[in-house]
Amino acid sequence: MTLLRAVVRSPLVHFLGLGGLIFVAYGAMNPPQAAVPEDRIVLSLDEADRLAQGFVDTWGRLPSLEELDGLMQDWIVEEALVREARTLGLDQGDAIVRARLRQKMLFLAEAPVAGLVPDEATIAEYYDDNSDLYERPAEVSFAQVLLPDGADDAAVDALLQALAGGADPAQLGQATLLPGRLDGMAGGAADRVFGAGFGAALTTLPEGAWAGPVDSAYGRHLVRIEARAAPALPPLNQIRDRVIADWRADQARTLREEYIDRLMSRFSVDQPPLADVLQP
């Protein structure tokens, strides 16, 4: 039993297992095919089904027979062009081809993640360890009035007094397309609407009273803080799917990095000094 546990825990076993999964994934996506003469193009039923399904995914309906024939003829012409391009060596040194091959290899490296199902303890641990990713930022609800251009201190004081006395904010200040009230806005969102620094300025204002002016990208504003909400971490059951997706993304990243490390260990690399590359 001790020997069995040691074997199961062996990194070599894990490596071979991962390699087997990658091999199976590659085999599933690239099933073996019988040898076909180079001057013959074979469009399989599976490939034709894939073309039809791609049409359905795009247009939401089955293709007509004429449309399906067009898809199939286009694939046949593409296959002929691809073969001729390879014969001419046009796939060598092509950045687009290299990028596509790289993408496929990384996909194969990450393929085992699709079959991983984390248990509840793993999900809860990931949620706890990464709570900063899921915490909702502090939010503020406020009303605002845009001051007229060139309003002096006396005009600002008069507007503040009118607002404190119950005047309708919509009838005061300068006409603007900005909303008069914004609810549940985080500091970053306030900056995106009003300009950098506006969200931070809101944190200095009292709650329940008109105050200001506060500068924005549009001018100066009088602001009344209606409510504040402190940062809060949503319960796990509200964001469970997101947590699982993030966990899987981390697992995929780990598999990708481990695969690249193993791959690069098989190569010696020669490259020019950075300074030589930057020489004019």
N, C-alpha and C positions, 0 to 999 in steps of 0.2 A: 504493500500500500504506500509506503514511504517513497519507493522508487517510482510508482505511478504518479504520485503528486509531483515529484521532481521533474518527471518527463513532461507532464501537463504544463508546468510553470516555465519550462525551458524557453528562452527567447528564440531558439532555433525552431522549435515546434510552432511558435506563433508566426515566425517568418514564413515557414513552409505553408502554414495554413492560409496566411494572407496571399501568398503567391498562388496557391490553389484557387482561392476565390477570384483573384484577378484573371487567372487562366479560364475559369468557368465563365466569368462575365464576358471575357473577350470571345469565347466560343459561342456564347448565346447570341452575341451581336453579330458574329461573323461565322455562321455555320459552314462546315466543310462543303465544298461543291465539287461535282465531278469535273474532270478536266474538259475544257471546251477549246476547240481549235481557235487560234488567234484571229482568224478571219470570220468568226461566227459570233454574233451578239445574241445572248439569251436573256430575255426579260422574264423572270420567274413570276409565278402567281403571287408569291409573298411580296415581291417588290411592287407588282401592279396594285395589290391591296394597299400597300403603304402609300402609293401615289393617290389612290382614291380617298384614303383616309385623310391625307393632307388637304385635299380639296374640301372634304367635309369640315375639317377643323377651321378652314379659312372662310368658307361660304355658308356653313350651316346647313348644307343639303348635299345629297348625292349628285355626282356629275352625270350629265346625260351621256349617252353612248358616244356622241360626237366629241364631247368634252373629254371623256375618258380616253378616247383614241388619240386626241391631241396631246394629252399628258404622256401617254405611252410612247408616241412618236418622238416627243421632245426628249424623253429619257434615252431612247435609242440613239438619237443624234448626239446627245451629250456623252453617252458612253463611247461612241466612235471618236468624238473629238478628244476625250480624255485619253483614250488609248494612243491616238496619234501624237498627242502632246508628250506623253511618256516616251514614245518611240524617239521623238526629237529631243528628249532630255529637257523639256521645258519645265518639268517639275523640280529640277535641280536649282538650288539657290533662290527659290521663290519664297519671299517672306510670308505670303498668304498661306502657301502650302505648309511651310514650317510651323506657322502659328496653329493651323488646323491639326497637324499631327501632334503637336505639343498638347493641344486641348484634349485630343482623344486619349493620349497616354495618361494625363492627369485624371480624366474621367474614369479610366480603368482603375487607377490607384485608389480612387475614392468610392468605387462601386460597392465594396462590402458594407458601407454605411447604410445603404438602402435596406438591408436586412436586419439592422440593429434596432432592438426595441428596449429602451431603458426601463428598468423597474421603477417603482414609486420612490424608493430610497434614493436612487440615482437622480431622479428628477428633482426631488426635494433638496438634495445636496447641491446640485447645480444652481437651483434657484437661490439658495442661501449664499453660496459663494459668489454669485454675480448679481446680488440684489441691487447694486448701484446701476446696473443696466436697465432695471425695470422700475426704479423709483420715479414716480411722477414729480416733476419740478413744482416749486411753489407757484401758485396762481393768484391772480388779483383780478377783481372786477371793479371797473371804474367808469365814471362819466367824465367827459371832457368838453371844453369850450375853446375854440381857437380864437385868440385875441386878434383884433384888427391890427393891420400893419401900423407901426408907429405909435401904438397905445402907450401913453406915459403912465407914471405911477398913480396919478390921480384917477385916470380912466380905469386902471386895473383895480384900484381900491373900490371904485364905484360899482364895477361889475361884481366884485366879491361880495359887497354889501347887498346887492340886488339878489344874487344867488342865495345868500344866507337868509334872505327874507322870503324865499320861496318862489322867486321868479323862474319862469320856464327857460331852461338852458337853451332849448332849440330856438328861442327868440332872441338870444343874446350872442354877441361875438360876431365873427366873420363867417359868412356862408362857406361851407366846405363839403366835399363828398365823404370826408371821414365820418365814421359812425359816431353818434353822440354818446353811446354806451357800449362797452366791450366787457363781456363776461368770461371768467375763467381763462384769462390770458397769462401765459408764462412770460418771464422776462425776455427770453429770446424772441418770442413771437411779437412782443411789444416793440422790440428793436427793429424787427423786420417791417412792421407797419409804420412806426413813427421815426425810425432812425436810431443809430447807435447811441447808447447811454440813456434812452428813455425808460427802459425797464428798470435800470438801477435807480433812476431818479424817483420812480414810483415807490420804492421801498422806504424812502425817507419821509413820505407824506403821512399825515395823520389819517385815521380812518373816520369816515362819517362827516367830514367837513370839507368845504371847498378851499383849495390851497393853490399855491403857485406864484408866479408863472413857472412852467416847466418847458424847457427848450426842446424842439423837435426839428426834423428836417423840413417841416412846413411852417414853422414859426414858433410862437409861444402859446402855451395852453394853461387854462385853469382846470384843475383836476379835483374830482371828489372820489376818494377811495370808498367803494361800497362794501367790499368784503375781501378777505384774504384767506387763502387755503395753504396750509403748510405742506411741505413735501410729504408724499405718502407712497408707501410700497403696496401695490395691489396684492390681494390674496393670490396664492398660487393657482387656485381653481379658476380664477378669472383670466389668467394668461398662460395656462398650462400648454396650449398648443404652441405658443411662441417660445416658451422655455424649451420644449422638446426640439423645435426647429433649430434653436440656437445651439443646443447640445449636439445635435447631429452635425451642424456646421463646424463645430469645434472638432468633433471626431474626424470629419472629412479632412480638415486642415492638418490634423495630426498624422493621418494616414498619408496624405500628400507629402508632408515634410519627411516622414520616415522613408517613403519610397524614393524620394529624390536623394536622400542621404545614402541609401543603399546603392542606388544607381551610380551616383558620382564616385562612390568608393571603388568602382570598377575602372575608372579612367584616371590617367595622368593628364594634367592640363598645362599647355604652354600658352601664354598670352603676353602681349607686349606691355611694358611699363606704362602706367597711366600718363606720365609726363611725355612719353614719346607720342602717344595718341593725340595729345593736345598741341603738338608742335605745328606751327603754321606751315 
